[in-house]
Amino acid sequence: MNVLGVYTPNVQFIYVLPRWEGSTVNGRVLRDAINKRNGLKVPQGFYYLYDAGYTNGEGFLAPYRE
């Protein structure tokens, strides 16, 4: 099962999407979370940091790869 979890620096979960079974691309799970009616929202002027399995996008920032 694939689970998307978003948490604060204090390790308090603010969003969880435990829905995807099997082998699914990271971007598809994130896209689903963003497009849901009450889905994941990024406050204006802020970014969510995530792993290198994703690409940079509005409100989302992946680490720099050398």
C-alpha positions as CSV (number, residue, x, y, z in Angstrom):
1,M,0.0,0.0,0.0
2,N,1.3,3.5,-0.9
3,V,0.6,6.2,1.6
4,L,1.2,10.0,1.1
5,G,1.8,11.7,4.4
6,V,2.5,15.4,5.0
7,Y,3.8,16.5,8.3
8,T,5.1,19.6,10.1
9,P,8.7,20.1,11.4
10,N,7.2,19.0,14.8
11,V,6.2,15.7,13.2
12,Q,2.4,16.4,13.4
13,F,0.6,14.9,10.4
14,I,-1.5,17.5,8.5
15,Y,-2.5,15.3,5.5
16,V,-2.6,11.6,4.9
17,L,-3.8,9.7,1.7
18,P,-3.6,5.9,2.3
19,R,-5.3,4.8,-0.9
20,W,-3.0,3.5,-3.5
21,E,-2.3,-0.3,-3.7
22,G,0.6,-1.9,-5.6
23,S,3.2,-0.2,-7.7
24,T,2.2,3.4,-8.4
25,V,4.3,6.3,-9.6
26,N,4.9,9.0,-6.9
27,G,3.7,11.8,-9.1
28,R,0.3,10.1,-9.6
29,V,-0.4,9.8,-5.9
30,L,0.6,13.5,-5.3
31,R,-1.6,14.6,-8.3
32,D,-4.5,12.7,-6.9
33,A,-4.0,14.4,-3.4
34,I,-3.9,17.9,-5.0
35,N,-6.9,17.4,-7.3
36,K,-9.3,16.0,-4.6
37,R,-12.1,18.3,-3.5
38,N,-10.7,18.7,0.0
39,G,-7.2,17.7,-1.0
40,L,-3.7,18.8,-0.2
41,K,-3.3,22.6,-0.4
42,V,0.0,24.5,-0.2
43,P,-0.4,27.9,1.6
44,Q,0.6,30.8,-0.6
45,G,4.2,31.8,-0.2
46,F,5.2,28.4,1.2
47,Y,6.7,25.2,-0.2
48,Y,6.5,21.5,0.8
49,L,9.8,19.7,0.6
50,Y,9.7,16.2,-0.7
51,D,12.1,13.4,-1.9
52,A,13.8,13.2,-5.2
53,G,11.1,10.8,-6.6
54,Y,9.1,13.9,-7.5
55,T,9.7,16.8,-9.8
56,N,9.6,20.5,-8.8
57,G,6.3,22.2,-9.2
58,E,4.3,25.1,-7.8
59,G,4.5,24.9,-4.0
60,F,6.7,21.7,-4.1
61,L,10.5,21.6,-4.0
62,A,12.7,18.5,-4.4
63,P,16.3,18.4,-3.3
64,Y,19.0,19.3,-5.7
65,R,20.8,16.4,-7.4
66,E,24.4,16.7,-8.5
